[in-house]
């Protein structure tokens, strides 16, 4: 029992989504064989999301239901040209309130925060992505909604796709972010142009999750049974890098199980788009091998949590006329919760991405083919060390992570990149 409870505490996100897999397969089978009409499909995924929220979050599921209700009210009452401004302001204020409440309990009252509240706030962050993505679509007229139903029952049927998109059980606990238009297209087309049987894809991705968890177990075992010696610079750097790798593997496992859940329900198979692969991997936040092979910080930033990166780009980067990169990472810091470690991690990330642009533009044209290979190898090491610093600062959130970076030499990597950035900016001015 002790082993089971310990495993449950460490893998709650994975377990909750694994338990949802049979319901995703059930939805796929019923929809593919025509037993579920379009309205019942929307009902299935939205009711499933409500049940999953109540089971996993308890009373804190009201955070999500409140956001959904307010969003529907705004969509029905506010002009589409200004709906995004209202939705963004209300949703971010609501989310920020709960982030600050968690910080108040943790740092001022020194009280343990319920895991259910953490789950609810994490899901609230994902819900913010979906409703702001939809509000931008409405503002830009990519989606047009008309509410001219003559009866309440017809009005409810018209609102059902919106509610299903927001509370869909396949994306409630973990992305990836899918646009409202694609969601409606998939829901409408699953019985007409059913995707291939997802069982093989899901089993393959579950095996990848098991492999990732085995790697994480081995790294954690090494970190626990090795004596940390701050006087040994190389060992200290490797120890911190290993700890950051453990945190990153947790994300990769979480993204993979989220992909499994979407694929099991028939989502993520984009057969209408020839440039996309039909194996169910399009609806993805990132792949371990692809992301970890990045030799530049800008590559890593684009590939890491890919759908969130695209959302941030659309939400902030494209809309900002001054300092778009800094403003994008600053908004990401706000969205994540504004802990001390988030300030250091996000602004370090922004500065090192900016440094990467300038360093690459300055050095790469001057290198031969052999030198380019050496440059790529050194760039990969540099990227791994900087990412380790960012992950430690963001994940540990408080002074403990910053102290760990200060007593090891790994903290010098982002500092050297930022120094090079200032030097190159000076040279450009001259």
N, C-alpha and C positions, 0 to 999 in steps of 0.2 A: 504493500500500500504506500509505503514511504517513497519507493522508486516511482510509482505511478503518479503520485501527487507532485513530486519534484519535476517529472517530465512534463506534466500538465502546466505547471507554473512557468516553465521555461519556453513552452511552445504553444501558448494559448491562441495566438493569431493563426498559426498553422492548423491546430486542432479544430478550431471553430470552422475554418474553411473546408477542411477535410470532411467534417460532418455534413457540410452543405453539398458535397459532391453528388450523393445519390439523388438529391432533389433537383440538381442541375441536369443530370442524366434523364430523370423522369420528365422534366419539362421538355427536353429535346425529343424524346420518344413520342410523347403525347402530341406535341406540336407538329412533328414531321409526319405522323400518321393521320393528322387531321382531326384529332379528338378535341383540340383546343382551338376555338375561333380566336380572331385577333383580340377581341375584348377580353376573353378569358386568359389569353397569354399575358396581357398587361396586368390583369388581376393576379395571376399566379406569381409574377416576379415582384409585384409591389407588396402583396400580402406576405410573401416569403421574406421580403426585406423587413417588414414590420415585425414579424415573428422572430427573425434573427436578431434584430435590434433589442427587443424586449428580453430575449433569452440571454444575450451576451452582456447587455448593459443595464438591465433592470430599470430602475426609475430614471436613470440618466438617458435612456432612449428618448425622453421628452426633449432633449436638446435638438435631436434630429427632426422630430415631429413638429416642433415649434418653428424651426427654420423652413421646413417644407410648407407649412401653413402660411407663414408670412410671405414666402416667395410667390405662392399661388395668388395670394391677395394682391400683391404688387403687380403681378403680370396682368391680372384682371382689371386693375384700376388705374394703372399708370401708362402714360403714352409710351409706345415702343422706343421713341427717340431718346427718352430719358430714363427708361426702365433700368438700364445697366448701372447708372449712377446711384439710383436708390437701392438696388439689390446689393451692389458692392458695399455701400456705406453701412447698411443694416446688417449684412452678413458678417462683415469684418469686425464690427463693433460687438456683435454677439459672440463671435469666436474669441476675440481678444479678452472679453470679460471672463470667460472660462479659463483661458490661459493664465490670466493674472490671478484668478482664484486659486489655481493649482500652485502658483509661485508663492502666494500668501500662506497657504497651508504648509508648504514644504519649508520655506526659509524663515517665516516669521513665527508661525505656531509650532513648527517642527512636528507636524502630524503626518502620519503615513497617509498617502492618497490612495483611494480605492482604485484597483485595477479596472473596475467597470467605468470609472470616470475617465481614466486614460483611454480606454477603448472608445468611449463616446466622443471625446475631444479629437482623437485620431480620425474617427469616421466623420466628424464635423468638418475637419480640414478637407477631406476628400469630397464631401458634399459641397463645400465652398467652391471647389474646382468645377463641379458639374453645373451648379446654378449660375455661376458667373460666366461660364462658357456659353450656356444657353442665353443668358441675358445679353451677351455680346452678339450672338447670332440674331437675336431679336432687334437689337439696335442697328445692326448692319444689314437687316432685312434678308439674311440668309434663311431665316425661319419666320414664317408668317402665321400667326394664330388668330383665328376669328371666333368670337364668343357670341353667336347670335342664335343660340339654341332656344326653342320655344318652351321647353320644360326643364325642370331641375334634373330629371333623369338623363336627358340629352346633354345637358351642361356637364354633368359628372362624367359621362362617357368621353366628352371632348377634353376634359382635364386629366383623364386617366393616363394617357401617354406621358404627360409631364410628371405626374406622381410616380409612375413606374420608372421613368428615367432617373429620378432623384433617389428613390428608395430601392432600386433594383438589388436583389440579394446577392447577385454575382459581383457587384462592385461596392457593396456597402462597407466592407472591412478593409478592402485594399484595391485599388484601381484595376487595370489602367484606365485612364480617362478616354472615353469614347464620346464623340460629338453626338448631339441629339439627333441630327439628320441620319447618321449612320445607325444609331440605335433604332429609330423608327423603321429604317430600311430593312434591317436584320429581323426585327420582330414581324414585319409584314411579309417578308420573303422566305421565312424559314420553312413554311409548308409548301411553297411554290417551287423554290429552288433550294432544296434542303442541302446544307453543307455535308461533306463526307462524314462517315461515322467517326466521332471524335475519340473513341476509346483508345486507339493506338497512340494518338498524340498525347492524351492525358496520361497514359501509362508511362510513356517515355519521359514526360516532364516530371512525373512523380519519382521516377528512378533518378533523375538529375537532382531533385530535392534531397533524396536520401544520400546521394554522393556528396552534395554540398554540406549536409549535416555531419557526415562522417569526417570530412575535411575540417569542419569547425571543431568537432570533438577532439581531433588529434591536436589541433593548434591550442585549444584550451587546456588540454592535458599537459602539453609542453610548457605553457605559460605558468600553470599552477605548480608544476614540479621542477621548475628551474628557479634558481636563486637570483633575484634581480640585484645587479651590482652597478650602481650609478657611476662608479669610477671607470668602468669599461665602456668606452664610447661606442664601439661597434656593437657590442652586446646590447647596450641600452637602446640604440637605434632599432635593432632587429626586434627587441622585445616590444617596443611601442608599435612598430609596423605590424607585428603579429596580432597585437590587441586590436588595432584598427581593422585588420583583415577579418577578425571574428565579427566585428560590428557590421562590416560590409556584407559578409556571407548571410547574416540575418536578413538583410534587405533582399539579396538575390533569392533566398528561399521564399520569402514573403511574396515577391513579384511572381515567382514561378507558380506558386499555389494559386495565386489570383488568376494567372493565365489559364491554369487547369480548370478552374471553376467556370470561367467564361467560355472556354472551349467545350467543356462538357455540356453547356447549355446551347451550344451551336453558334456562339459568338466568336468573332475573330477570324472567320473564314471569308476573305474578301474576293470572291470569285469574279465579281464584275470588273475588278481592276486588274488588268493583265500584268502590270508591273509588280504586283504583290504576290507573294508565294501563297499557295493554297493549303499550307500545312498547319494553319492556325496560329502562326507565330507573329502575325502582324500586330495583333492587339497585345503589345508587350511594353514593359517599362525598361527592359534592358537584359542583356545576356552577359554572363560572368566572363567568358573568354573575350568577347568583343570589347567590353568596357575595360577590363584589366589589361588588355593589350595596348591601350592608348598611350602614345608616347608624347602627347602634348596635353596641357591642362585644358585648352579650349576643346579638344576632342573629348576629353573625359567629361567636361561640363555638358556637352551636347548629348552624349550617350547615356549619362547617369540619369536614371528616372526619366526616361525619354518623353513620356506624355506630359509629365509635370513641367519639364524643360520647355516643351512646345507651348504649354499653357502660359508659363511665365513670359515667354517671348511675345506671345500675342497680347497678353494682358498688360505688360509694362514696357518691355524693350521697344516694341514697334511704336508705341504711343508716346514715348518720352523723347523730346527733342534735345534735351540737355542731359549729359551723363547717363545714357540709357543703361549701360552695364552696371554702374554703381546703384542706380535706382532699382534695377531688377533684383539684385542680390539683397538690397535693403528691404524690398517688399517680401522677398523669400524669408528673410530674418523675421519680419513681422508675422508672416503667415505661420512660421514654425513656433513662435511663442516668446521671442525676445528674452531668452535666458542670456546670461553673461557669455557663456560659451558660444551661443549662436552669433552674438555680435562679433567675437573674434574670428570664428570659423567662416562666416559668410563674407565678411569684409576681406579676410585673407584670401578667400577663394576669388573674389572679384579682382583684387590686386594682382594675383598670380595669373589669372586668365588674361588680364590686360598686359602683364609683363610678357606672357607667352606670345601674344600677337606681335609686340614690338621686337622681341628677341628673334623670333622666327623670321620676321620680315627683314631684319638686319643681317642675320647670319646665313640663312639658307641659300640665297643666291650666290654666295661666295664659296660654297663648299663643293668639292668634287664628289663623285659617286661613292668612293670609299669613305670619305669624310662624312658624307650624309648618313651612311650606315652607323658610324660611330656616334654621330650626333643623335640619331634616333635611339640608340641604346642608352646613351647618357640621359636623353630626354625621358625615356621610360623610367629610369631610376629616379630622376628628379620628380616626375609626376607621382610616382608611388610614395615618395617621402612627403611631398606636399599634401597629397590626399590623406595620408595617415595623420598628419597634423590637424587637418580640417575635421576629419571624422572624430578624433579624440576630443577636440574642443567642443564640437556640436553634440556628441553623444553623452559625454560626461557632464556637460552643461554648466558646471560651476567651477570654482577655483581649483579643484582637484585635477581636472584635465589640463589646465594652464600650468599648474606646478609641474606636472609630469613632463610637459613639453619643455619647460624651462631648465629642468635638471638633466635633460638629455640633449645631445647635439642635433637631434632631428629637427628641432625648432629653428636651426640655422638655415635650412633649405628654403622655406618661404621668405625669410629675411633677405637672403642673397638674391632671390629673384626680384624682390621689391627694390633692392638697391640697384640692380641692373636696370630695372625699369626707369628709375630716376636718372641714372647716367645716360641712358639712350634718349630720354626726353630732353635732357640738357644738350646732348649732341645735336638733336634735331633742331632745337632753337638756335644753336650756333650756326 
